[in-house]
């Protein structure tokens, strides 16, 4: 019953929100965010606990302000995502502005494959739409298997309608397909600040140990693709901002595991820079650090 209700609510969002005028959708998002924040549910409390690690000197009042702004940012993500399929080509082109985008475009122009690795900052779907419509570059990504299956199918259909090739996270075949796309000079985009396999690489992240997926680093090693961290943020405008960070190079020496560890730590450091600058746009409502995950098991 809960799965069917979840699927129905998402279906309602895609069916109704996309028909609203943009200002009305934005107001609705803020209202839902503020209501959820006042209720202090598990997601809000976890967001606040995560933000306390990002901004360790923040007072309780400051953390409350950040978590409220974080919920508004999170709901902006959903309101935009529900409306993305209705955006015109012009709206998509005006939706995003990135610093040092030449790092991506130059690599693609040279025929080299590129892996873009991002944290859960702002709205990576908006950036993806900008890449497919403004740059005219298709890309491949991986989606987490959601329950119910019908909800996962909605997400896949939604992202494919935006010009993305979507592979399931589970199954094992995804890595091989991603590697082939990269060897052909293609683009792969991966959200990479939270390990879903429980077998990721341990990194130091805001002073404590977390796990992040090894996939981006392994793909770069095996295919020769350029690995580029990207961070995103919102400001007071309707145009999302972003930064393409310097490439994470494959170390010249070391075992594959050592190279993967070093590269994943470099990704984590780039993510931390962007998150620290815009903590309210980091949509991490789940446990991430190993200490928090172990606490839940006890």
C-alpha positions, 0 to 999 in steps of 0.5 A: 500500500505504501509503495502504491501511495508513493508511486501515486504521489510522484505521478501526481507531481509529474502530472499536476506540477508541470502544468502550473505557472512557474511562480505558482510551482515555486510558491508550492515548493516553498510551502511544502518545504516549510511545512516539512521543516516545521514537522521536524521529521526524520529527513529534516533531522538527518539533514540538520545532523549532516549540516552540523558536520559541514558547518561544525561551528554553527549555532543551533539557530544557524543550523535551523536556518540552514536546514530550512533553506536546505528543505526549500532548496530540496523542494526547488529541485523537485518542482523543477524536476517535475516541470523539466519535460515542459521546458522549451529549448530556449528555457533549457539553454537559459537554465544553467551557467557554469564556471570553467565549462571549457574543461568539459567542452574541450575534452569532448571536442578532442574526442576523449571520453569524459566522466562528470562526477557530482554530489547531491547539490542543487539539481543535476537534472537541470545541468543534464538538460542543459548539456543535452539541449544547449551543448547538444551532447547526449550522455549516459547515467546510472539510476538507483533501483527504487521501490516500487518498480513502477516508480523506478520506471517513471524516473527512467522514462522521465530522464530518457525524455530529457535526452539521457541514457539511463542504466540500472545501478544493480546488475553489473552490466552497467559498468561495461556499458559505461566503459564502452560509451567512454571509449567511444568518446562519450559522456558519462554523468554520475552522482558520486557522493553516496555509496549505494553498494556498501563496498565503496572507497573510504574517504575523509570527508569533513573530518570523518570517514565516509564511503564513496563509489569507486566507479568514477575513478575505475572508469577513468583508469580503464578507459582513459577518460577525463574525470571532472568533478562538478559542483552546483548551487542556486542563487536568488535567480532562476539560473542555476550555477555550477563549476567544473573543477580541475580534472582528477588525474590517474596517479602514475604509480601504485596499485589499482586500489591505491590509485582508486583510493587517491582519485576518490579522495580527490573527488571528495575534496572537490565535493567538500569545497562546493558543499562548504560554499553552499551547504543549504543546497546539499540534499543529503537527507540520509546517513552518510558517514560510517559513524552514523551508519554504525550507530543505526545498526547498534 
